[in-house]
Amino acid sequence: MAISFEIPERVLQEREMLKSVAENIMRPESRYLDEHEHQRPHSFIKAMWYVLRDQQAKALQKLTNGEDKPKREGPGITYVRMIVLAEQLSWGDVGQYLCMPAPLLAGSAIEAVGTKEQKLRFLKRFAEGEPKWGAMAMTEPGAGSDTSAIQTTATFDPETNEWILNGEKIFCTNGKLALEESDGIVVVWATVDRNAGRAGMKPFVVEAGTPGVKIGKVEIKHGIRASDTAAIVLDNARIPAENLLGSPEVIQREGTAGFKGAMATFDASRPMVAASAIGVGRAALEFLKEKLAEHGIQIPYGVPYHQLSAVQRDVLEMEMQLKAAWLLTLRAASMLDHGLHNSLEASMAKVKAGKVVTQVTQKAVELLGTMGYSREWLVEKWMRDGKINDIYEGTGQINLLIVARRILGYTSRELQ
Ligand SMILES: Cc1cc2nc3c(=O)[nH]c(=O)nc-3n(C[C@H](O)[C@H](O)[C@H](O)COP(=O)(O)OP(=O)(O)OC[C@H]3O[C@@H](n4cnc5c(N)ncnc54)[C@H](O)[C@@H]3O)c2cc1C
C-alpha cells in the first residue's frame, strides 16, 4: 500500500493553532505544574474544551447521519490528524496534554468495540456542558504487562440486568478527573470468567457517580506530574448491562477472544503515545540546537560525516532517530485511516518512539552540561516526562515481543 508522507494542509493549519496554545498556554505553566503535582492546568483545559467540545459535537452529528465512514474518494485523516496534534501538544507539555478534556483512551475503546448506540450515548457528554474526561483502567496490583492476570470480576445479575464489578485498578491516567472531578467515564477491564484467561476479559463503561466506585491513591510521580494517575476501587459497583462494550460471550480462540477489543484499542492509542514521545523529544532537540547556536555551534547538513564534530554528529543522530520514529508513527496512523490492520506497525512505532525519546532527552541533558541538569531549564523535566512513553500502553519490551510474534508468526502462548 502506498502511503503519502504529506500532512494535509488542514491539519497543518490546526497544528499552527495548537503551536500557539503550546507556546502561550502550556510552556509558561510547565515548571509550576511540575512542582505542584495534582494542581490542574486550568488555562489549557479551558482553551481545549471549547475546541474539542465543538469537534465532538460535529463527529456525533456525522455518526447520527451515518457519515462517519471514510468517503469513497479516499481514506480519512482521523488518525494522522490525531498524531500530529498529539506531537504538537506534547512538544508544549506532555503532562498537560494528558489532561486534555476528551474521551481519550475510553474513546479509543468505545470506537474500537462499541456499537453505534453506545458511541452516541457515551460520547454525547463530551459534546456539551463542562469539561469531562475519559480514561481506561486495565492495570491492577497483580496485573501489569500480563493483562490476562486481571482479578477484577464482573458478575451478571439477571434480576436487575446489571453487571456487578469488584476489584482494584491502579495507575489509571485521568481516573480522578473522569470519575471525581467531572461527569466522565472510565472503561474498566474485568473478567467474566477467571478460568478463561484473556477470552474472559471484557470492557465495561463505568460512569461518574456510580455507587461502589471510589478513587483511591493518587500517585506522586517522576514525570508527567501535571497528569493525574489514580487507583480505582470497585466495590459491588453495579453497571447496566448495556454498558458492556462488545459481546458478553466468552470465545476460546486465539485472536478472537475478549482481549481482541483491548488490542484494537491499543492499535489506535499506541501511535498516539509514539507521537507524544516524539513531541517531547523534539522539544529537547530544538532547545539543544538553540543553546548550541548561542555558543556558535551550528548543525550543518550535507557535510561529510568525518568533517563533523562529535557534538554535531550527536545532534544529527538525535534528529535522524526522531525522524525514523515519526515515519513509523505516521505509517501506523495512516494504515488505520486506510482501514488496514496495524497492530504490528503500531507496536513498532511505540517501541521506537519510546526508546528514542528516552535517548534524545538524556543526550540533550548530557550535552547541555550542568545547566541541562538544572531546574532553570525544562530539559531535565522533558527527560523525566519522556520515559513514560516507554512504559504505558505496553512497555518497550512487551511491544517488542508483539513485533517479534507478528513477524515470526508465533502466538502469545508460544512466545512469552
Ligand atoms: C504514569 C503511568 C500512567 C499509567 N496509565 C495507565 C492507564 O491509564 N491505564 C492502565 O490500565 N494502566 C496504566 N499504567 C500502567 C502501565 O500500563 C503499566 O505500568 C505497564 O503495563 C507495565 O506494567 P507493570 O508496571 O506492572 O510492570 P511489569 O509487568 O511488572 O513489568 C516490569 C518490567 O518487566 C518487563 N517485562 C514484563 N513481562 C515481560 C516479558 N514477557 N518479556 C520481557 N520483559 C517483560 C516489563 O517490560 C517491565 O520493564 C500507567 C503507568 C504509569 C507509570
The ligand as a Gaussian input file, in Angstrom:
#p B3LYP/6-31G(d) Opt

LIG

0 1
 C        2.198000       7.239000      34.801000
 C        1.516000       5.965000      34.417000
 C        0.261000       6.014000      33.839000
 C       -0.400000       4.824000      33.513000
 N       -1.660000       4.885000      32.971000
 C       -2.371000       3.746000      32.805000
 C       -3.737000       3.781000      32.373000
 O       -4.294000       4.844000      32.084000
 N       -4.426000       2.623000      32.324000
 C       -3.844000       1.422000      32.635000
 O       -4.523000       0.403000      32.574000
 N       -2.544000       1.348000      33.005000
 C       -1.799000       2.479000      33.109000
 N       -0.497000       2.411000      33.512000
 C        0.112000       1.133000      33.814000
 C        1.077000       0.669000      32.729000
 O        0.359000       0.307000      31.574000
 C        1.902000      -0.483000      33.335000
 O        2.805000       0.111000      34.243000
 C        2.622000      -1.285000      32.289000
 O        1.717000      -2.029000      31.548000
 C        3.661000      -2.241000      32.907000
 O        3.125000      -2.970000      33.924000
 P        3.889000      -3.059000      35.328000
 O        4.242000      -1.676000      35.728000
 O        3.071000      -3.851000      36.270000
 O        5.241000      -3.803000      35.005000
 P        5.538000      -5.365000      34.945000
 O        4.561000      -6.049000      34.084000
 O        5.699000      -5.858000      36.342000
 O        6.938000      -5.379000      34.211000
 C        8.148000      -4.959000      34.856000
 C        9.242000      -4.993000      33.810000
 O        9.383000      -6.325000      33.261000
 C        9.247000      -6.304000      31.846000
 N        8.524000      -7.479000      31.381000
 C        7.352000      -7.969000      31.843000
 N        6.979000      -9.063000      31.144000
 C        7.955000      -9.283000      30.236000
 C        8.154000     -10.265000      29.203000
 N        7.278000     -11.238000      28.974000
 N        9.271000     -10.166000      28.439000
 C       10.205000      -9.166000      28.643000
 N       10.051000      -8.217000      29.596000
 C        8.943000      -8.272000      30.380000
 C        8.428000      -5.038000      31.554000
 O        8.669000      -4.571000      30.255000
 C        8.954000      -4.089000      32.610000
 O       10.153000      -3.498000      32.177000
 C        0.209000       3.588000      33.777000
 C        1.505000       3.551000      34.341000
 C        2.149000       4.702000      34.644000
 C        3.532000       4.637000      35.258000

